[in-house]
């Protein structure tokens, strides 16, 4: 009977000890001097395992997307550094290009005389009677040879933009320029219209008759003179393309290009006079077209005989460039002169196509690389409104030798013989001449 009581007592003691240890784990711990006397210096018989490490902390912060422009990155840092030492110049240009010049549209003619009282030249300033050899040698009446002096290329607008970057040892300038296509035309429409109206009036008023197909001194026909077998012909036996209805000659020209230039530091820095050496590369394109269109109908007696002649040339100049810039700098303004010369190549393409009298079209093409050079002189006056903004005005003169131009590449020839009197033989003969352009510009400079 004693064993059950002993077992119950032992179970009760074990339960009390375990409960006290559990409570001690989750209750405040006191220093030994504050513990009950019976517990001082006696560790618990049963201890619960303890974790000495703190539970992990979960970071729910999500990093934002990187900015579009960050100056700490290499590329953005480089661009920022370049922009901080850069300037931009924009300018409007008004230039005059060299026109085709004075001269007869067609082949030269011999035997032309000067006429009194104003000493005018027959066929050029004063109408002259010529024969129409395509009409059996019958007279075409009074006739003029059309001139190219009515074609001009003045006041051509354009723009130029320049990006400058200050570098160690000098400045780098990259510029682009371009002009709009400039065109001009010499046109004679309804050539025989006045004669057609005049003929019945004269007949009704005084019985005078005129042939409206023939040119008169006050209302002449027009004709393009031709060589005969490659030879200049006297006006008395001239082969020519006669037009009694319409005649039109048009010329168009367009120029654009680019320069990449490095200028050394000024040899005399600061204010006052100084100069810089200049070197770089240059490209300039000159694209020109010349066209002729004329019709002959014999006073509406025959079907229109139409003549078309077209010539085009694209000159591509490129090569190294050298020069200098002389300037006078002050706080308020800068005056400069920049002469430079490009010595390189002219890679040109020329073409001539013709369909005289509607008998069939022929075409000739030529592409070659020739020596080319460009000499340009620029004067500029710049007023500094503040450290970031300036306005300026300038003048440019450009000279280009050995330029192929479309109106000079047409070979106006004819082959004698046949029932028609002659056969037109319009071909290509590439020629070179000097070319110049000049004009003024105004604009502004922005510094970062």
C-alpha angles and dihedrals in degrees: 000000000000097000096066090051092050090049092051091049093050092050091050092051092049092050092051093048093049093048092051092052092050092050090047090056093057098033126084115278117232131199116262094258090063097048121101113270093248092057101044112112094002117105118212115273093224121036128186116231113257131207111227094194128085118240113259118266115227113219109213095181112126117202115238122242114276117261120260091238120036116168090200091070116088099242095045090045091053093048092047091051091050094046092050089060098040139098134191127213123194122185141175116223132202110190137169116223122206109269125217089269132220120320146100119289097235137023124331117266129212128212098044113147134202116251127219142260097031096024092239120166120249114250092011107055098002125043117248131195112251133176124243102227090186087064098053093278094298117155119271090197123228111354140181128206108229116244130216095216089094090066112088135168102198127143098024111175123221145151135232129195126192130190115198127192125189109227137176105285099008149342131294118213126189116186137178126192137178141171128210117250109276118207137179134178141203109206137173112187128188091007097178096035094101091049091050089055094042098052098069092040093056091044092052096043104045107353093255114148127203131182106237090203090067122077119241127205093257094041109027131177121242129235139184108222118223136202117245112228089338094307131115110250132213114249091245093066099025121152109215144158105245122205122194100163111040139350127183134173121181133183129193131184136182132179132190138152151140141244133201109195136176118202123193122231114279111273088221105040124202126025123348133043121340143147140214132204115236132207137160146104132290140197125191128177124200114187118184137171133191124189138180127197125175140157135204124192104162093243092317089304095116137029115279114277105206126197123197125183123174131180129180135179132185114194116195113191119187139154146101120320133206136179144112142258121224116194145171113212129196134158091261106036146007127215118194143173120196119188116180139166130207116204112188143094140316111216100190136178120200131182137179125189128176142177107186115194090349092282096130139305124262126187134198127189134188132182123178142150114238136170113281137182138177126202117193133177121194128190120189138178116196126190116202110219091179139334092283105039136045136168125211147175128208148176128220132194120190126187124188121180123201100028119163111225126192101232090054095052098065115102106205103202139150136196114225123228139047132097091289092057097244142004119235112239108188111179142159126268113172113219135176131219140165119276131196138181131182141167151130133279137194129191150123139262124220120198123196 
